[in-house]
Structures are given as structure tokens and as C-alpha cells.
Amino acid sequence: MDTLKRTKVKDLLCSTPGAEVLAKGWVRTKRGNKQVKFIALNDGSTVKNIQVVAPCDVIDEETLKLVTTGASLQVIGTLTESIGSGQAVEIQAKEIVVLGECDPMRFPLQKKDTSLEYLRTVAHMRLRTNTFGAVLRIRHAMAFAIHKFFNDKGFVYLHTPLITESDAEGAGDMFQVTTLDLANVPVHNGKVDFSKDFFGKKTSLTVSGQLEGELGATAVGEIYTFGPTFRAENSNTPRHLAEFWMIEPEMAFYDINDNMALAEEFVKYLVQYALDNCMDDLQFLNDKYDDGLIERLRSVLGIAFQKVTYTQAVEILEEAIKNGQQFEYPVHWGTDFQSEHERYLVEKHFGKPVILIDFPKDIKAFYMKQNEDGRTVRGMDVLFPKIGEIIGGSEREASLEKLEKRIEELGMSRKNLEWYVDTRRYGTVPHSGFGLGFERLLLFVTGMTNIRDVIPFPRTPKNAEF
């Protein structure tokens, strides 16, 4: 018996009946009568449970009393063809060992259905539910697919710094990093003396690895980053996190058209990968939360994304307003689109994903390539149903003169950007890139509606548990 190796539930469910097996997992439910108990066992390898049949004349009463929802078990028995509906095989138990007891009166996850709101209050336990097991497995699959996509294309995975002195977005909402004694902060000429700090200057957690990514792209051609980013934006919404993950490819010798083509290929690849490799979890989420999920995922494949200029989009939205469409936020040339505007374009007007291009330069970052009209830049946003913007990117300004002028116009400090400007000073090239918010992607792929439910340990205003 010592040589019997554990088989995961995922593998047991597609195994041929007849073998003696060892399974380990947590009890989802237990039911039965005085003759036999039926235990649903899950080990996290799949959303599906395996049924353990435990005859009361084989498994002693004291052991069965400890088999409660949440308890962990080791089960040895014979894999047999299942008589009941719902599964092809089940385990006829010969021996059950309770590895970890679970007090049914105190365990926060009872077998009754629990809301996502309630689960956020017991976030340390919610990962054990079917819902969050499915989300975590899909999250893993998408992370693997991202690395595979870029690796197969010959991109270099670049690790950009988490601690930085630059604000790539120019937004200013950054978490400061310091080792100064906050009860006795050193001051010089009425200002905090950062020369006394660990790095000798003011530093923060990164909001983007893009600027450093451009250094890599102008060295090895094509790079991508994939790591955590941080925004100290005081937003308590279903769309915002203070800590989230970003994928940011940067490519030398790519213009805006190359950039759009790569972004479209990338997201289609990820959606196809999810459909090919995560169908059990997607079907569970489709059935439980969003009955249009799988159909919506398939809808973005096999069609070309609609390319629309910002100016054309404004005209479409203004026409919609004239015809009675109501928006919470106003629309006119020069405004930044809100999620409601983006979703109208995708869901109501075009009925497909949209790539918006040629934005007013005043609402976009300093590094975007300026168009000949002097008013717009070669930015691009990829818009998806239910989400709005899922990717933001641009062709980068390759002209040293134009980049320097734009930095000056915006009153930005050159001191922290001289290294970045050097990429245009020495061997500048046309280059492009974009950023995909990993959790935004997961909202689309899982059908979940709150971004806090697609990351294991959400960081939001006034919330940094664990």
C-alpha cells in the first residue's frame, strides 16, 4: 500500500475504472443514509469533484463524523464506473484518513451558495471555492499563454524596475518608497531632504515599465514586460486596483499599423487559448454567472477588429445623443472617453471589438508620436465588449526635436528623463508598444464583473490584508 501514489482528481475523472487509487482533497459536501455516505471530494486540479462512496460498514462511524465540509481527506479505494448521473467514475472507499478537521459551525464556507460580496469579507478562504478555483486556474493559463505567445515570436522578456524615480504616465498618483523615519523626517529649506533617504532621491513604485521597456526594444529589437504595477489613485470602483499586473511589449521598427496588428493577434491568441485549455472552468462560470460568456469569447475570433479614428468616434457618439442615447458623461472633441462611450461603440454601434486611433494630443502622454496635423497623436486603444478599453498603446515619438518640445510644453522635469531622451539622441528608430492590463483581460475571459474578483489578494483604498 505504501507504493500507491496519489492521483489528482482531474486525472481520476478521465481514468479507466478498475484500478486501486489514492486521492487527497477537501470535502465539498457529504450526504447519504445509515448504510452509505456520498462525499464530493475536490483537490483544486479541476472545478469538478469526484464522488467517494463510503459504506458505513467499511468506514467507521467516528471517521465519518469528522468528514464535514472543508475537512481534508486521504481516500484509498477502487475506481469504479459510476451508477449515478453527473460523473463517469467514482471511488468505492476502502480507507479514509481525515488529514485536517474542519469545524462545521465555524467554517465560513458552507455548502449553501455564497455571494461574491460575502466572499470578499472572508477573502483568505474564498480561494477554496469553485468560483475562485476556476478564476485562479484561468489566471494561470493566461499568464502561461502570454509568455508562450511572445516567446514563440522571439521577444525578450525584460524585467523592468518596480522602484523608480520616473512617472511614465505623468499622472502623479504614485506610492512613495522611503526608509526615512516618518516621525522625524529630515528637512532642508522647508522641503523633505530626500538625499538622506535610501536611494538619495525621491522614489516611488512604478506605474509602468514602458519607458525602461523602450531601452530594451532599442537594444534587442522586441521585448515585453509582465509584472506588477501600482497606482495610488483613490478609486473604489469595480474597475480599479492599487496593485495590478501589466503586460507591456515594446518593438523597434514597428509603426502604428504593425502595433495594431500585433495587439489584435495577441488578444485573439489569448482568448483562443482560454477556449482550448480552460473549457471546464469557463463552462462553470458561464453557467453560474454569465450565460453569454463563452459565446462572447468566441465572438471576438474570426473577425477583423474595427479601426476608427477618435474624431469619427466623437461624431458617432454625438449622433447617438441626437437620436436619444443618454450618457452620464458629456462627449465633445477633446474629451477623454469614459467606459460607457467605449462600450456603446463596441456593443451598440459596431457589434465587434474596436481599435480607436488618432487621439487629441492634449489627452495623451508626452511620448506618443505626433501626426502631421499638429493636433493628434498616433495612439491606439483596443475596446472590448463589457470592458471598454482593454489595451492602450501608441507609436512612440522618434524625433528628438519633437519629444523635447513636447516635454517642454507640458512643463515636465528633464532631470529624470534625460536617459529616456538619449534613446532619440543616439540611433533613434520608429518604434511602438502597448499595455494590456492583466486583470482587465481576466474580467473579459472569466465574465466576472468586479476586478477584485480576478486577483487573489486585491489591494484597494483602505484594504491591504494578508
N, C-alpha and C positions, 0 to 999 in steps of 0.2 A: 504493500500500500504506500510505502514511503516514496516509491518511484513515480507515483501518479502525479502528473504535472497539471497545474491549473490551466483551464481553457477559458478564454474570455467569452462572455455572453454572446457577443457579436458573432463569434466563430461557432459557438454551440448551436445557434439558431439555424445555421446552414450546414450542420454536420449530419452524417448518416446515422440513424438510430442503431443501437446495439452495443455501443462501447460503454465502458465504465468511465465516468468523468468526475473531475473535481472542479467545482465552481465556487467563486467567492464574490460577495457583493453585499448590497444593502437591501433590506426589506422595504418594498414599496407598499404592499398590502398583504394581509392574511385573512382568509375566510375558510369556512368548512363546517364540519359537524363533529359528532362524537367519534366517528370512525376514521376520518381523514381530514387533513388540513391542506389547503392550497396556498402556496406562498409565491408571490410575484417578486423575483429577485433581479436586481439591476446593478451592474458594476461600472456604469458610465461609458462603456465602449460603444453603446448604441442607445437610442431612445426606447428601444423595445425591451421588454422584460422577458425572462424565461420563467416558466411556471415550474415550481418544485412541488411534487406531490409527496406529502409526508403522512403515511399511515400511522394512526395513533398506537397501533400495536407494535410498530417498529421504532418510532421515535418517542422517547419517554416524555411524560406529561410535564415534568419540571423544565425540560429544554423548550418544549413548545410554548410554555408560559412566557419565556423570555424572547420569543420570536414576535416582536412588535414592530410597527412601522418605524423605520430609521435604524433598527438594530443591524449589525453586520454579522454575516454568517459564512461559514465554510460548509459546503454541502458535497458529500460523496454519494454517488448513485449511478443508476443506469439511464442512459439517454434513450428514451422510447418515443415511438410515434404518439402524437397527442390525439386523444379522443375528442376533446373539446375544440370549439372553433377558435380562431384567433392566432394559433401558432401550429407549426408543423411538428415540433418536438417538445418534450418536457423531460424533467428529471424525476425518476422514481427514487426518492431518497432512501439510502441505507444508513446514513450517518449525518447528523447535523451538529456542528460545533458553533456556539454563539461566541464570536470574537469580541464583540462590543455590544453591551446592553444599551437600550435607549428607553428612558422613562416616558411612557406614552402620555402622562399627564403634563409633562413639561416640554416635550419636543415641539418646537414651533411649527413644524411642517406636518400637519395631519393629512390623512388621505383625502379629506374634502378639498374641493378646488379653492385655491387661494389667489387673491388678486395681485397684480403686479405692484400696486401701491403698498399692499401689506408686505410683500416680499422685500420691498426696499427698506422696511423697518427692521427686518431680520436679514440684512444683506450678507452677513457672514455664513448664513445657512442656505441662502437662495440658490447657490451653485449646485446644490444637491437635487433640485427639482428637474423634472423632464424639460421644462422650458429652457432653463439656463444651461443644462447639459447640452441641449440642441444648439443654443447660441454659441457656447464655447467651442463645440466641435466645428461649427461653420466658421467661426473666427479663425481657428487654427488652419482650416483648409484654405481660407482666403489668404492668410499670411504665407502659407507654403506656395500657393499659386502665384502670388506676387513675385516671390523670389525666382520661381521657375520661369515665369514669363520673361523677366529681364535677363536672367542667366542665359536662357536659350537664344536671346538676341545679342549676346556678347557685351552687355552692360557691366560696369564695375560697381559693386556695392560699396558706397562710400560712407564712412562713419563721420558725421559732422558733429561739432561740439554741442553739448547741452548747456554749457555755461558760456556766455558770450557778452561782448560789450555792444554788439550791433542790434538794431531793431529793424529787421528786414522789411516789415510791413509799414513802418513809420506810424504805427498805431499808438505806441507808448504804453499799452496795457501789459506790462511785464512784471514777473515776480523777481524781486531783487535777491541776490545771493550775497550774504555777508557773514563774516565771523566777528564783526565788531560787537562790543558789549553794548547792548541796546539800552542798558541802564546808565551808561556813561559814554555816550557817543562822542568821539573826538571832533572838534570843530575848528575850522580855520577861516578867518574872515567872514564869520557868520554862516558858513556852509559846512556840511559834513565833510570831513577830511578823509576821503577815500584812499589817500596814499598810505594810510595806516591799516587799510583792510588787507585781506589775504592776498588778493591779486594786485594791490596797489592802485586800483581804479574801480569805478562803479561797474558791477557786472550783474547780469540777470540770467534767468532761464530762457532758453531760446523760444522764439515764436515760429521759427522756420529755419531749415538748413539750406535754403535756396542759395543765398549769396556764397556760402562756402562750397555748395554744390557746383556753382559756376566755375570755381577754381579747378575743381576736379574735371569738369567737362572740357575745359580749355587745356587740359593736360593729357587725358586718356580718351577723349572723344565723347563717350556716353557713360553717364553714371546714374545711379539712383540712390536715394536715401530712404530709410524706413526706420523711424524711431519716434520717441515721444516728443511732443511739443507742448508749450504751456502758454496760456493766455489769462491774465488777471482781469478778465472782463467780468464785471459784476452782473452776470445774466443768469437768472434762474428760469430757464426755459427748457422745453423738451429737446431743443436742438443744440444746446451749448454745454461744453465741458471745460473745466480749467486745465485738465491734463488729457491729452488725446494723442493719437498716433497719426503720422503723416507719411505718405509716400511721395517723394519729390524727384522725378527724373529731370536731368539737365543734359542737353545734347548739343554738341558743337556741330556746325554746318547744317542745322535744321532751321527752315523758315516756318512761318505760321501754319502753312499748309501741311508740312511734314509733322508739325506738332499736333494739329487736329487729327491727322490720320493715326498717329500713334495713340493718342488719348482714346479714340473710338475703338481701335483694335484692342487696347488694354482692357477697357471695361467690358467689352463683349467677351473677351477671353475669360475674365473672372466670373462673369455670370454663367457662361457655358461650363466652366469648371465646377461651379456650385451645383448645377443641374446634373452633371455627370457623376459627382462624387458625394453629394450630401442629400440625396433624394429622400431617405427615410426621415431625416431631420426637417427638411423643407416641407414634406407632406404633413408631418406633425404640426408645424407652425401654421401651415395653410389651413388645416382642419380646425385648429384651436383658436387662431387669432385673426386670420386674414384669408378668406376663401378665394381671393383673387391673386394670391402671391405667386404661385407657380406660373399661372397664365401671364402675369405681368413680367416675370423674369424672361419668359420665352418671347414676349412681345418686343424686346429690345434687340433680339438677334435676327439676322437675316434681312434687316432694313438699314438703309443709309440714314444717319442722323441728319436732321435738317439744319443747314447753315443759314443764319440770319444775322444781319448787322444790327447793332444796338439801335440805330436810327429807324430801321424797318420795324423793329420790335416795339419801339415807342409809338409808331403810327398804328400798329395793330392794336395795342392796348388802348390808345386814345379813341380809336374807332369802336372798340368794345364798350368803353364807357358811354359813348354817344348812344349806343344801342341798349343801354340799361344795365350793363355789367357793373357791379359795385365792388370797389376795393377799399380797404381800410386806409391804405397809404396813397398819396397822390402820385401821378405819373406825368412827367414832362421831360423834355430833353435836358439832360444834365443830372437827373436824379439816379441814385443807385437803386436798382430793382430789389424789391422785397420778395420773400418766398412766394407770396400769393401771386405776384406778377409772373414769376418764373413758372409756377405750376399752371397758370392759365395758358401760357404759350405752349407748354408741353401737353397738357391733358385736354384742354378745350379746343385750342386753335389748330395745332398741327397733329395731335394724336400720336406723337413719337418723340424720342429724345431730340433735344435742340442744342446746337453749338452757337452761342452768341459771340460775335466778333466786333471789332472796331468800336471801342468804348470811348466816351469823352475822357481826355487825358486827366482832367481835374478830379475824377473819382477813382483813378487807378494809381498804382505805385510808380515811383520815380524811375524804375529800371525798365519799364515797358517801351518797346520801340515805337517811335512817333511816326504816324502816317504823314504823307505829303501835305495833307490839308491843314496841318498845324493844330487841329482841334481834337483829333482822335489818336488812339494808340492801338497796337496790334495785340490786344488782349483777347482771351477766349475763355468763356465759361461753358462747361457742359452741364445741361439741365436735364434732370430725370423726373419721371412721374413720382408723385408723393413726397419727393425730397426737395426739389428745386435744384440749386447748384450742388453738384457732386464733385466737379473738378474746376479749378481756376488756374489759368496759366497765361503765357504770352510768348511772343518772340521778344527777346531782350534787346535793349538798345545797344548796338555795336559801335556807334560813333562816340569817340571820346568827347568831342566838342558838344554834342547834344546832351550827353549824360551829365557833363559838368554844368551845363547851362540849367538843366532841369533840377539838379541838386541845389543850385544857387537860387532858382525861382522859389523853391519850397523852403528855403532858409534852413536847410539841413546842415549839420556839422560835418565838415570834410575830415575832421581829425580821426573819426572812427571808420572812415570809408576809403581812405587812401589806398589800402591794399586791394579793395574791390575795383577802384578806378584803374589800377595798374593792369587789370585784365584787358582793358580797352587801349591802354598805352602801349602794350607790348604784344604784337601779333593778334590783334582783335579779329574775331570771326563772327559771322552771323550765327546766332545760337538761340535756342528756345528751351522751354521747360514748363512743367505744370505741377500742381499739388493735388493729390487726392486724399481727402480726409478718410482715414480707415473706418472710423465709426459711422460716417455718413454712408459709406459703401455698405456697411453691415446693416444699417437701417433698411436700405433698399433690398438687400439679399434675404434678410430674415422676416421682413414685414413688420418688425417692431416699430412702435410709434414714438418711443422715448429713448433718446440717445444714452441715457443712464442704464438702459437695459441691454446694451450690446457691448459693454465693457465690464470686466469682473469687479473692479473697485473704483467706482466713479468719484471724481474729485470735482466738487461744485462749491459755490459760495457757502461758507459755514459748514462744510461737510468734507472731512478728510479722515474718515475712520480707517482702521487697520493699518 
